């Protein structure tokens, strides 16, 4: 299921404005889908620019890039081992470990092999544009133990972000005027 990007942005902006109505002046959009990053950042900027509240997008794997690179040779941005490991840890009974090789073989194990950049431009809009099944990366490297390490490290980063955000004066989070009067 999905909604069109403008509908998604308007919906998120609407419920976030409702939080502001009830006294919330800062929000972290906890995100786990790369396709939502630009939309959530746009909503955050719009709400900040209008002075409603400060909202920032946070994506778990982008908070721990060094660890992700350390534990996987080919971490894959979509359906790869980092996402698989996290799900093995969080909800292992719904991960079909017996299908991991098929997922890898039907996808692209190496992101570099996906040939996603042409003349300096990212020329695709969806992971399925590069693979038969939308999978990028080698899930066979995933384990629940690695997923636990990723989860704990990302959770720590989220807590630190929230603590930093809480320590900021609201006025300091609002934009400076672009033109002086």
PyMOL commands that set and color helices and strands:
alter all, ss='L'
color gray80, all
select helices_A, chain A and resi 5-21+34-49+60-63+65-71+81-94+97-106+111-114+127-129+139-141+144-167+170-173
alter helices_A, ss='H'
color red, helices_A
select strands_A, chain A and resi 26-31+54-59+117-118+121-122
alter strands_A, ss='S'
color yellow, strands_A
deselect
rebuild
show_as cartoon
